[in-house]
Amino acid sequence: MDEAPIDPAAGEAARIHAAAVVAGDIGTTVLGMTPEAFAKTMQLGNTTWTYFGSEVSFAGRDGQDYLFDIAYRTDLGPFTLRDRFRLIEGAWKIVDVERLDG
């Protein structure tokens, strides 16, 4: 992975996404993802949980993609997702999601 500095817009997109998930803002959550990433998120099974908060950490770069670990606190316990953000048509979008723990 590339250790180059983070693009501030990518970090802001990750923070906006995490806040939208916690707030239950489905529109903002879905608009910030590609259809493939949204489908993968549904497979993870975290759609019915109650979210209490999140913490976003920069996890590095992989080519042009930026990776962020987002630790969520929920009614069913904590878990962390690694979201892969890519600049698509001028907007940072999640293109892949991986569950790291939980």
N, C-alpha and C positions, 0 to 999 in steps of 0.2 A: 504494500500500500504506500501511496505517496504521502509524505509528511508536509506538503506545502501548506501555507496559511489558508485559513478558511475564508470563503467568500461570505461577507456579512449577510447578503441576501439569502444564501442557503441556510444559514443559522436562523435567520428570522422566519423563514418558511417552516423550519422544524419546530420552532417555538409556537408559531401560530397553529400548526397542526396539532401539537400536543395539547394546547389550550382548548382547541375545538373539540377534541376527543373528551377531555375532562368535562367540558360544558355541555356535552351532548348535542353539539352543533353538527348534525349529520351533513348538511349542505356544504359547509366549509371543509369538513373532513373528506368527503367524497371528491369535491372539486380539486383537492390537493393531491389526488392519486390517479394513476393510470388505471384503466379497467382491470388489467392483470394484477396490479398491486391490491386493488380493492378485493378481487376474488380471493387472493391469497390471505388477506386479512380475515375474510369470512371463514376460511378454513381453520384459522387459528382458534376460533370459538370464543372470542372475547367480546361479543356484541351485546350480551345481556348483563354485563357487569356494571356496577355502580362505581364510577371513578371519583376519587377524592383529591387527586393531585398527580403531578408529574414532574420529572426532572430530566432535562435535555443535556446530553453530553456529546461533544464532537468526538467521533471515533476514527476519523481519518479520511483519506481520499483513496479512491480506486479509479485511476484514469481521470475522467471528467466528472465522475460521481462523487458525491459527498455522503459520508456515512454518519448517522447520528444514533446513539443509544438513548432510547426514551424509557425511563423507569416510571411505571405507573403504580399508584397505590389504589387498590380497589377493595370492594367488600369481600372478595374472595382471596385477598392477599396480594402481595406485590408481584410484578413480573416486568421484564424488560424486553423491548423490541428493538431490533436494529433496522432502521429505515434507511433506504438508499434513495437519495435525492438526485435528480438529474434535471438540467435546464432544458426544457422542452418548449419551443416556440415562445421564448421570453419569460417563462414561469418555471419556478422550481417545483417539481412534482415527485412524489414517491413512486418509484418504479419497481421496488421489491421490498419485502418485509420478512424478517427472520426473527423468531422468538429465541432469546438467549437463555432464559431461565424460567422457572416457575412451572 
